[in-house]
Amino acid sequence: MAVTLTPDLPLLLLLLGTLLLLAAAPAPSAAEKFVVGDKKNWAPNVNYTTWPDQYRFHVGDWLQFNYARGGMYDVVQVANEAAYEKCDPTNPVVSYDRGRGYVFQLNHTGRYYFICSRGYCWGGMKVTVLVEDRPARPPYAAAPAPNAAAHHAGVASWALAAAAASLCAAVLGLPFAV
């Protein structure tokens, strides 16, 4: 039985190859949401100086400021370190005081500065975070111990890729060896 090349077959083979490559590509790491102050939220008597040290912030991540309703607290993003150190909200980048919280996306690299402008900044209710580019691939930890399921899945992936390549070569009349 002879295989006939139709005009659409090379396009289909290209599509199949592209899908195989996309399936094998590592997924980009997802954005994360960080609750400022963790369980203590955005409130007085929280050490916001050390809070960011336990995290790495990347472009696309979110900061969630949760605070008590009633107008006691707000979130003001100030433009620079001088305004941050002086607790000066006079030229805010963003100011938010409605509801019970505020969610802010970190959309560029660099340092961000946030304060509470209701007098609590002087008591330490301010936070600064340094935002980095998102890594191209997630950092890999030590390789886990191999297991049979992972081995069989890997073999199956390679077998599928080899079968697709063999089919493409046969249809196009090209030599192929595994």
PyMOL CGO cylinders between C-alpha atoms (Angstrom):
from pymol import cmd
from pymol.cgo import CYLINDER

trace = [
    CYLINDER, 0.00, 0.00, 0.00, 1.52, 3.28, -1.07, 0.3, 1, 1, 1, 1, 1, 1,
    CYLINDER, 1.52, 3.28, -1.07, 1.18, 6.42, 1.02, 0.3, 1, 1, 1, 1, 1, 1,
    CYLINDER, 1.18, 6.42, 1.02, 0.07, 9.41, -1.00, 0.3, 1, 1, 1, 1, 1, 1,
    CYLINDER, 0.07, 9.41, -1.00, 1.30, 12.86, -0.05, 0.3, 1, 1, 1, 1, 1, 1,
    CYLINDER, 1.30, 12.86, -0.05, -1.48, 15.39, 0.03, 0.3, 1, 1, 1, 1, 1, 1,
    CYLINDER, -1.48, 15.39, 0.03, -0.77, 19.13, 0.13, 0.3, 1, 1, 1, 1, 1, 1,
    CYLINDER, -0.77, 19.13, 0.13, -2.00, 19.26, 3.76, 0.3, 1, 1, 1, 1, 1, 1,
    CYLINDER, -2.00, 19.26, 3.76, 0.19, 16.40, 5.04, 0.3, 1, 1, 1, 1, 1, 1,
    CYLINDER, 0.19, 16.40, 5.04, 3.43, 18.43, 5.50, 0.3, 1, 1, 1, 1, 1, 1,
    CYLINDER, 3.43, 18.43, 5.50, 1.43, 21.05, 7.41, 0.3, 1, 1, 1, 1, 1, 1,
    CYLINDER, 1.43, 21.05, 7.41, -0.08, 18.35, 9.63, 0.3, 1, 1, 1, 1, 1, 1,
    CYLINDER, -0.08, 18.35, 9.63, 3.35, 16.86, 10.27, 0.3, 1, 1, 1, 1, 1, 1,
    CYLINDER, 3.35, 16.86, 10.27, 4.71, 20.30, 11.19, 0.3, 1, 1, 1, 1, 1, 1,
    CYLINDER, 4.71, 20.30, 11.19, 1.77, 20.78, 13.56, 0.3, 1, 1, 1, 1, 1, 1,
    CYLINDER, 1.77, 20.78, 13.56, 2.39, 17.35, 15.13, 0.3, 1, 1, 1, 1, 1, 1,
    CYLINDER, 2.39, 17.35, 15.13, 6.08, 18.17, 15.64, 0.3, 1, 1, 1, 1, 1, 1,
    CYLINDER, 6.08, 18.17, 15.64, 5.23, 21.54, 17.19, 0.3, 1, 1, 1, 1, 1, 1,
    CYLINDER, 5.23, 21.54, 17.19, 2.75, 19.95, 19.58, 0.3, 1, 1, 1, 1, 1, 1,
    CYLINDER, 2.75, 19.95, 19.58, 5.35, 17.39, 20.66, 0.3, 1, 1, 1, 1, 1, 1,
    CYLINDER, 5.35, 17.39, 20.66, 7.87, 20.16, 21.35, 0.3, 1, 1, 1, 1, 1, 1,
    CYLINDER, 7.87, 20.16, 21.35, 5.33, 22.19, 23.33, 0.3, 1, 1, 1, 1, 1, 1,
    CYLINDER, 5.33, 22.19, 23.33, 4.38, 19.15, 25.38, 0.3, 1, 1, 1, 1, 1, 1,
    CYLINDER, 4.38, 19.15, 25.38, 8.03, 18.59, 26.30, 0.3, 1, 1, 1, 1, 1, 1,
    CYLINDER, 8.03, 18.59, 26.30, 8.74, 22.25, 27.19, 0.3, 1, 1, 1, 1, 1, 1,
    CYLINDER, 8.74, 22.25, 27.19, 8.83, 23.16, 30.89, 0.3, 1, 1, 1, 1, 1, 1,
    CYLINDER, 8.83, 23.16, 30.89, 5.86, 25.17, 32.11, 0.3, 1, 1, 1, 1, 1, 1,
    CYLINDER, 5.86, 25.17, 32.11, 6.62, 28.75, 33.18, 0.3, 1, 1, 1, 1, 1, 1,
    CYLINDER, 6.62, 28.75, 33.18, 6.44, 29.32, 36.92, 0.3, 1, 1, 1, 1, 1, 1,
    CYLINDER, 6.44, 29.32, 36.92, 3.18, 30.88, 38.04, 0.3, 1, 1, 1, 1, 1, 1,
    CYLINDER, 3.18, 30.88, 38.04, 2.77, 34.19, 39.80, 0.3, 1, 1, 1, 1, 1, 1,
    CYLINDER, 2.77, 34.19, 39.80, 2.42, 34.03, 43.56, 0.3, 1, 1, 1, 1, 1, 1,
    CYLINDER, 2.42, 34.03, 43.56, 0.27, 36.00, 46.00, 0.3, 1, 1, 1, 1, 1, 1,
    CYLINDER, 0.27, 36.00, 46.00, 1.88, 37.17, 49.24, 0.3, 1, 1, 1, 1, 1, 1,
    CYLINDER, 1.88, 37.17, 49.24, -0.23, 38.36, 52.18, 0.3, 1, 1, 1, 1, 1, 1,
    CYLINDER, -0.23, 38.36, 52.18, 1.73, 41.25, 53.67, 0.3, 1, 1, 1, 1, 1, 1,
    CYLINDER, 1.73, 41.25, 53.67, 2.39, 40.40, 57.32, 0.3, 1, 1, 1, 1, 1, 1,
    CYLINDER, 2.39, 40.40, 57.32, 1.20, 36.82, 56.76, 0.3, 1, 1, 1, 1, 1, 1,
    CYLINDER, 1.20, 36.82, 56.76, -1.41, 35.91, 59.43, 0.3, 1, 1, 1, 1, 1, 1,
    CYLINDER, -1.41, 35.91, 59.43, -0.94, 39.25, 61.22, 0.3, 1, 1, 1, 1, 1, 1,
    CYLINDER, -0.94, 39.25, 61.22, -1.92, 41.13, 58.05, 0.3, 1, 1, 1, 1, 1, 1,
    CYLINDER, -1.92, 41.13, 58.05, -1.37, 44.87, 57.52, 0.3, 1, 1, 1, 1, 1, 1,
    CYLINDER, -1.37, 44.87, 57.52, -1.54, 46.16, 61.08, 0.3, 1, 1, 1, 1, 1, 1,
    CYLINDER, -1.54, 46.16, 61.08, 0.55, 47.89, 63.73, 0.3, 1, 1, 1, 1, 1, 1,
    CYLINDER, 0.55, 47.89, 63.73, 3.05, 45.91, 65.82, 0.3, 1, 1, 1, 1, 1, 1,
    CYLINDER, 3.05, 45.91, 65.82, 4.24, 43.71, 62.94, 0.3, 1, 1, 1, 1, 1, 1,
    CYLINDER, 4.24, 43.71, 62.94, 7.91, 43.68, 61.94, 0.3, 1, 1, 1, 1, 1, 1,
    CYLINDER, 7.91, 43.68, 61.94, 7.65, 44.58, 58.25, 0.3, 1, 1, 1, 1, 1, 1,
    CYLINDER, 7.65, 44.58, 58.25, 11.41, 45.19, 58.12, 0.3, 1, 1, 1, 1, 1, 1,
    CYLINDER, 11.41, 45.19, 58.12, 12.14, 41.46, 58.20, 0.3, 1, 1, 1, 1, 1, 1,
    CYLINDER, 12.14, 41.46, 58.20, 8.89, 40.13, 56.69, 0.3, 1, 1, 1, 1, 1, 1,
    CYLINDER, 8.89, 40.13, 56.69, 10.08, 40.38, 53.02, 0.3, 1, 1, 1, 1, 1, 1,
    CYLINDER, 10.08, 40.38, 53.02, 13.36, 38.58, 53.81, 0.3, 1, 1, 1, 1, 1, 1,
    CYLINDER, 13.36, 38.58, 53.81, 11.63, 35.19, 53.82, 0.3, 1, 1, 1, 1, 1, 1,
    CYLINDER, 11.63, 35.19, 53.82, 10.36, 35.56, 50.24, 0.3, 1, 1, 1, 1, 1, 1,
    CYLINDER, 10.36, 35.56, 50.24, 11.57, 36.21, 46.70, 0.3, 1, 1, 1, 1, 1, 1,
    CYLINDER, 11.57, 36.21, 46.70, 9.34, 38.55, 44.74, 0.3, 1, 1, 1, 1, 1, 1,
    CYLINDER, 9.34, 38.55, 44.74, 9.11, 38.34, 40.95, 0.3, 1, 1, 1, 1, 1, 1,
    CYLINDER, 9.11, 38.34, 40.95, 7.46, 40.38, 38.21, 0.3, 1, 1, 1, 1, 1, 1,
    CYLINDER, 7.46, 40.38, 38.21, 3.81, 39.29, 38.03, 0.3, 1, 1, 1, 1, 1, 1,
    CYLINDER, 3.81, 39.29, 38.03, 3.51, 38.39, 41.72, 0.3, 1, 1, 1, 1, 1, 1,
    CYLINDER, 3.51, 38.39, 41.72, 0.84, 40.00, 43.91, 0.3, 1, 1, 1, 1, 1, 1,
    CYLINDER, 0.84, 40.00, 43.91, 0.96, 41.68, 47.32, 0.3, 1, 1, 1, 1, 1, 1,
    CYLINDER, 0.96, 41.68, 47.32, -2.26, 41.43, 49.32, 0.3, 1, 1, 1, 1, 1, 1,
    CYLINDER, -2.26, 41.43, 49.32, -2.73, 43.98, 52.10, 0.3, 1, 1, 1, 1, 1, 1,
    CYLINDER, -2.73, 43.98, 52.10, -5.49, 42.87, 54.51, 0.3, 1, 1, 1, 1, 1, 1,
    CYLINDER, -5.49, 42.87, 54.51, -6.57, 45.33, 57.19, 0.3, 1, 1, 1, 1, 1, 1,
    CYLINDER, -6.57, 45.33, 57.19, -9.45, 46.06, 59.53, 0.3, 1, 1, 1, 1, 1, 1,
    CYLINDER, -9.45, 46.06, 59.53, -12.42, 47.90, 58.07, 0.3, 1, 1, 1, 1, 1, 1,
    CYLINDER, -12.42, 47.90, 58.07, -13.21, 51.29, 59.52, 0.3, 1, 1, 1, 1, 1, 1,
    CYLINDER, -13.21, 51.29, 59.52, -10.66, 53.66, 58.05, 0.3, 1, 1, 1, 1, 1, 1,
    CYLINDER, -10.66, 53.66, 58.05, -7.92, 53.18, 60.62, 0.3, 1, 1, 1, 1, 1, 1,
    CYLINDER, -7.92, 53.18, 60.62, -5.39, 51.93, 58.04, 0.3, 1, 1, 1, 1, 1, 1,
    CYLINDER, -5.39, 51.93, 58.04, -4.57, 52.52, 54.41, 0.3, 1, 1, 1, 1, 1, 1,
    CYLINDER, -4.57, 52.52, 54.41, -1.95, 51.47, 51.87, 0.3, 1, 1, 1, 1, 1, 1,
    CYLINDER, -1.95, 51.47, 51.87, 0.08, 54.14, 50.11, 0.3, 1, 1, 1, 1, 1, 1,
    CYLINDER, 0.08, 54.14, 50.11, 2.75, 53.32, 47.57, 0.3, 1, 1, 1, 1, 1, 1,
    CYLINDER, 2.75, 53.32, 47.57, 5.38, 56.05, 47.68, 0.3, 1, 1, 1, 1, 1, 1,
    CYLINDER, 5.38, 56.05, 47.68, 7.82, 56.74, 44.88, 0.3, 1, 1, 1, 1, 1, 1,
    CYLINDER, 7.82, 56.74, 44.88, 11.18, 56.43, 46.57, 0.3, 1, 1, 1, 1, 1, 1,
    CYLINDER, 11.18, 56.43, 46.57, 13.22, 55.57, 49.64, 0.3, 1, 1, 1, 1, 1, 1,
    CYLINDER, 13.22, 55.57, 49.64, 13.24, 59.17, 50.91, 0.3, 1, 1, 1, 1, 1, 1,
    CYLINDER, 13.24, 59.17, 50.91, 9.43, 59.30, 51.08, 0.3, 1, 1, 1, 1, 1, 1,
    CYLINDER, 9.43, 59.30, 51.08, 9.43, 55.83, 52.62, 0.3, 1, 1, 1, 1, 1, 1,
    CYLINDER, 9.43, 55.83, 52.62, 11.93, 56.74, 55.36, 0.3, 1, 1, 1, 1, 1, 1,
    CYLINDER, 11.93, 56.74, 55.36, 10.11, 60.03, 56.12, 0.3, 1, 1, 1, 1, 1, 1,
    CYLINDER, 10.11, 60.03, 56.12, 6.66, 58.36, 56.04, 0.3, 1, 1, 1, 1, 1, 1,
    CYLINDER, 6.66, 58.36, 56.04, 5.70, 61.05, 53.52, 0.3, 1, 1, 1, 1, 1, 1,
    CYLINDER, 5.70, 61.05, 53.52, 2.48, 60.29, 51.59, 0.3, 1, 1, 1, 1, 1, 1,
    CYLINDER, 2.48, 60.29, 51.59, 2.20, 63.70, 49.87, 0.3, 1, 1, 1, 1, 1, 1,
    CYLINDER, 2.20, 63.70, 49.87, 3.02, 62.46, 46.33, 0.3, 1, 1, 1, 1, 1, 1,
    CYLINDER, 3.02, 62.46, 46.33, 1.70, 58.88, 46.27, 0.3, 1, 1, 1, 1, 1, 1,
    CYLINDER, 1.70, 58.88, 46.27, 2.06, 56.52, 43.34, 0.3, 1, 1, 1, 1, 1, 1,
    CYLINDER, 2.06, 56.52, 43.34, -1.07, 54.71, 44.56, 0.3, 1, 1, 1, 1, 1, 1,
    CYLINDER, -1.07, 54.71, 44.56, -3.25, 55.30, 47.61, 0.3, 1, 1, 1, 1, 1, 1,
    CYLINDER, -3.25, 55.30, 47.61, -5.95, 52.90, 48.75, 0.3, 1, 1, 1, 1, 1, 1,
    CYLINDER, -5.95, 52.90, 48.75, -8.15, 53.06, 51.85, 0.3, 1, 1, 1, 1, 1, 1,
    CYLINDER, -8.15, 53.06, 51.85, -11.51, 51.48, 50.96, 0.3, 1, 1, 1, 1, 1, 1,
    CYLINDER, -11.51, 51.48, 50.96, -12.84, 48.13, 52.06, 0.3, 1, 1, 1, 1, 1, 1,
    CYLINDER, -12.84, 48.13, 52.06, -10.83, 45.61, 54.04, 0.3, 1, 1, 1, 1, 1, 1,
    CYLINDER, -10.83, 45.61, 54.04, -7.78, 45.32, 51.87, 0.3, 1, 1, 1, 1, 1, 1,
    CYLINDER, -7.78, 45.32, 51.87, -5.87, 46.00, 48.71, 0.3, 1, 1, 1, 1, 1, 1,
    CYLINDER, -5.87, 46.00, 48.71, -4.22, 43.70, 46.18, 0.3, 1, 1, 1, 1, 1, 1,
    CYLINDER, -4.22, 43.70, 46.18, -1.31, 45.08, 44.21, 0.3, 1, 1, 1, 1, 1, 1,
    CYLINDER, -1.31, 45.08, 44.21, 0.50, 43.47, 41.26, 0.3, 1, 1, 1, 1, 1, 1,
    CYLINDER, 0.50, 43.47, 41.26, 4.28, 43.83, 41.06, 0.3, 1, 1, 1, 1, 1, 1,
    CYLINDER, 4.28, 43.83, 41.06, 4.61, 44.66, 37.36, 0.3, 1, 1, 1, 1, 1, 1,
    CYLINDER, 4.61, 44.66, 37.36, 8.27, 45.63, 36.99, 0.3, 1, 1, 1, 1, 1, 1,
    CYLINDER, 8.27, 45.63, 36.99, 11.66, 44.94, 38.52, 0.3, 1, 1, 1, 1, 1, 1,
    CYLINDER, 11.66, 44.94, 38.52, 13.00, 47.21, 41.22, 0.3, 1, 1, 1, 1, 1, 1,
    CYLINDER, 13.00, 47.21, 41.22, 12.12, 48.29, 44.72, 0.3, 1, 1, 1, 1, 1, 1,
    CYLINDER, 12.12, 48.29, 44.72, 8.56, 49.09, 45.80, 0.3, 1, 1, 1, 1, 1, 1,
    CYLINDER, 8.56, 49.09, 45.80, 7.77, 51.16, 48.91, 0.3, 1, 1, 1, 1, 1, 1,
    CYLINDER, 7.77, 51.16, 48.91, 4.48, 51.02, 50.85, 0.3, 1, 1, 1, 1, 1, 1,
    CYLINDER, 4.48, 51.02, 50.85, 3.43, 52.92, 53.96, 0.3, 1, 1, 1, 1, 1, 1,
    CYLINDER, 3.43, 52.92, 53.96, 0.36, 53.50, 56.11, 0.3, 1, 1, 1, 1, 1, 1,
    CYLINDER, 0.36, 53.50, 56.11, -0.31, 57.24, 56.02, 0.3, 1, 1, 1, 1, 1, 1,
    CYLINDER, -0.31, 57.24, 56.02, -2.56, 57.35, 59.10, 0.3, 1, 1, 1, 1, 1, 1,
    CYLINDER, -2.56, 57.35, 59.10, 0.30, 57.83, 61.58, 0.3, 1, 1, 1, 1, 1, 1,
    CYLINDER, 0.30, 57.83, 61.58, 1.12, 54.15, 61.95, 0.3, 1, 1, 1, 1, 1, 1,
    CYLINDER, 1.12, 54.15, 61.95, 4.06, 54.39, 59.56, 0.3, 1, 1, 1, 1, 1, 1,
    CYLINDER, 4.06, 54.39, 59.56, 6.11, 56.00, 62.31, 0.3, 1, 1, 1, 1, 1, 1,
    CYLINDER, 6.11, 56.00, 62.31, 5.53, 52.88, 64.40, 0.3, 1, 1, 1, 1, 1, 1,
    CYLINDER, 5.53, 52.88, 64.40, 6.84, 50.64, 61.62, 0.3, 1, 1, 1, 1, 1, 1,
    CYLINDER, 6.84, 50.64, 61.62, 3.74, 50.04, 59.50, 0.3, 1, 1, 1, 1, 1, 1,
    CYLINDER, 3.74, 50.04, 59.50, 5.66, 50.25, 56.24, 0.3, 1, 1, 1, 1, 1, 1,
    CYLINDER, 5.66, 50.25, 56.24, 7.21, 47.67, 53.94, 0.3, 1, 1, 1, 1, 1, 1,
    CYLINDER, 7.21, 47.67, 53.94, 9.59, 47.64, 51.01, 0.3, 1, 1, 1, 1, 1, 1,
    CYLINDER, 9.59, 47.64, 51.01, 10.08, 44.75, 48.60, 0.3, 1, 1, 1, 1, 1, 1,
    CYLINDER, 10.08, 44.75, 48.60, 12.65, 44.12, 45.89, 0.3, 1, 1, 1, 1, 1, 1,
    CYLINDER, 12.65, 44.12, 45.89, 11.20, 42.60, 42.72, 0.3, 1, 1, 1, 1, 1, 1,
    CYLINDER, 11.20, 42.60, 42.72, 13.30, 40.51, 40.33, 0.3, 1, 1, 1, 1, 1, 1,
    CYLINDER, 13.30, 40.51, 40.33, 12.66, 39.07, 36.89, 0.3, 1, 1, 1, 1, 1, 1,
    CYLINDER, 12.66, 39.07, 36.89, 10.92, 35.73, 36.97, 0.3, 1, 1, 1, 1, 1, 1,
    CYLINDER, 10.92, 35.73, 36.97, 13.40, 32.91, 36.32, 0.3, 1, 1, 1, 1, 1, 1,
    CYLINDER, 13.40, 32.91, 36.32, 13.09, 31.28, 32.90, 0.3, 1, 1, 1, 1, 1, 1,
    CYLINDER, 13.09, 31.28, 32.90, 12.91, 27.87, 34.57, 0.3, 1, 1, 1, 1, 1, 1,
    CYLINDER, 12.91, 27.87, 34.57, 12.19, 27.04, 38.16, 0.3, 1, 1, 1, 1, 1, 1,
    CYLINDER, 12.19, 27.04, 38.16, 15.37, 26.17, 40.04, 0.3, 1, 1, 1, 1, 1, 1,
    CYLINDER, 15.37, 26.17, 40.04, 15.77, 22.43, 40.29, 0.3, 1, 1, 1, 1, 1, 1,
    CYLINDER, 15.77, 22.43, 40.29, 16.30, 20.76, 43.62, 0.3, 1, 1, 1, 1, 1, 1,
    CYLINDER, 16.30, 20.76, 43.62, 18.23, 17.56, 44.02, 0.3, 1, 1, 1, 1, 1, 1,
    CYLINDER, 18.23, 17.56, 44.02, 16.79, 14.89, 41.78, 0.3, 1, 1, 1, 1, 1, 1,
    CYLINDER, 16.79, 14.89, 41.78, 14.23, 12.74, 43.58, 0.3, 1, 1, 1, 1, 1, 1,
    CYLINDER, 14.23, 12.74, 43.58, 14.78, 9.02, 43.80, 0.3, 1, 1, 1, 1, 1, 1,
    CYLINDER, 14.78, 9.02, 43.80, 13.70, 7.40, 40.55, 0.3, 1, 1, 1, 1, 1, 1,
    CYLINDER, 13.70, 7.40, 40.55, 10.47, 5.47, 40.57, 0.3, 1, 1, 1, 1, 1, 1,
    CYLINDER, 10.47, 5.47, 40.57, 9.01, 3.02, 38.09, 0.3, 1, 1, 1, 1, 1, 1,
    CYLINDER, 9.01, 3.02, 38.09, 6.05, 5.23, 37.09, 0.3, 1, 1, 1, 1, 1, 1,
    CYLINDER, 6.05, 5.23, 37.09, 8.29, 8.17, 36.18, 0.3, 1, 1, 1, 1, 1, 1,
    CYLINDER, 8.29, 8.17, 36.18, 10.62, 5.85, 34.26, 0.3, 1, 1, 1, 1, 1, 1,
    CYLINDER, 10.62, 5.85, 34.26, 7.75, 4.32, 32.29, 0.3, 1, 1, 1, 1, 1, 1,
    CYLINDER, 7.75, 4.32, 32.29, 6.27, 7.76, 31.54, 0.3, 1, 1, 1, 1, 1, 1,
    CYLINDER, 6.27, 7.76, 31.54, 9.65, 8.92, 30.23, 0.3, 1, 1, 1, 1, 1, 1,
    CYLINDER, 9.65, 8.92, 30.23, 10.04, 5.82, 28.08, 0.3, 1, 1, 1, 1, 1, 1,
    CYLINDER, 10.04, 5.82, 28.08, 6.50, 6.28, 26.75, 0.3, 1, 1, 1, 1, 1, 1,
    CYLINDER, 6.50, 6.28, 26.75, 7.24, 9.92, 25.83, 0.3, 1, 1, 1, 1, 1, 1,
    CYLINDER, 7.24, 9.92, 25.83, 10.37, 8.93, 23.93, 0.3, 1, 1, 1, 1, 1, 1,
    CYLINDER, 10.37, 8.93, 23.93, 8.56, 6.05, 22.24, 0.3, 1, 1, 1, 1, 1, 1,
    CYLINDER, 8.56, 6.05, 22.24, 5.80, 8.42, 21.11, 0.3, 1, 1, 1, 1, 1, 1,
    CYLINDER, 5.80, 8.42, 21.11, 8.34, 10.93, 19.78, 0.3, 1, 1, 1, 1, 1, 1,
    CYLINDER, 8.34, 10.93, 19.78, 10.26, 8.17, 17.96, 0.3, 1, 1, 1, 1, 1, 1,
    CYLINDER, 10.26, 8.17, 17.96, 7.06, 6.79, 16.45, 0.3, 1, 1, 1, 1, 1, 1,
    CYLINDER, 7.06, 6.79, 16.45, 6.03, 10.27, 15.25, 0.3, 1, 1, 1, 1, 1, 1,
    CYLINDER, 6.03, 10.27, 15.25, 9.47, 10.88, 13.75, 0.3, 1, 1, 1, 1, 1, 1,
    CYLINDER, 9.47, 10.88, 13.75, 9.43, 7.45, 12.09, 0.3, 1, 1, 1, 1, 1, 1,
    CYLINDER, 9.43, 7.45, 12.09, 5.99, 8.12, 10.61, 0.3, 1, 1, 1, 1, 1, 1,
    CYLINDER, 5.99, 8.12, 10.61, 7.08, 11.52, 9.31, 0.3, 1, 1, 1, 1, 1, 1,
    CYLINDER, 7.08, 11.52, 9.31, 10.20, 10.00, 7.74, 0.3, 1, 1, 1, 1, 1, 1,
    CYLINDER, 10.20, 10.00, 7.74, 8.21, 7.17, 6.15, 0.3, 1, 1, 1, 1, 1, 1,
    CYLINDER, 8.21, 7.17, 6.15, 5.61, 9.53, 4.70, 0.3, 1, 1, 1, 1, 1, 1,
    CYLINDER, 5.61, 9.53, 4.70, 8.25, 11.86, 3.33, 0.3, 1, 1, 1, 1, 1, 1,
    CYLINDER, 8.25, 11.86, 3.33, 10.40, 8.99, 2.06, 0.3, 1, 1, 1, 1, 1, 1,
    CYLINDER, 10.40, 8.99, 2.06, 13.36, 9.88, 4.27, 0.3, 1, 1, 1, 1, 1, 1,
    CYLINDER, 13.36, 9.88, 4.27, 15.65, 7.42, 6.03, 0.3, 1, 1, 1, 1, 1, 1,
    CYLINDER, 15.65, 7.42, 6.03, 15.16, 7.24, 9.81, 0.3, 1, 1, 1, 1, 1, 1,
    CYLINDER, 15.16, 7.24, 9.81, 16.96, 5.28, 12.48, 0.3, 1, 1, 1, 1, 1, 1,
    CYLINDER, 16.96, 5.28, 12.48, 16.48, 5.31, 16.25, 0.3, 1, 1, 1, 1, 1, 1,
]
cmd.load_cgo(trace, "trace")
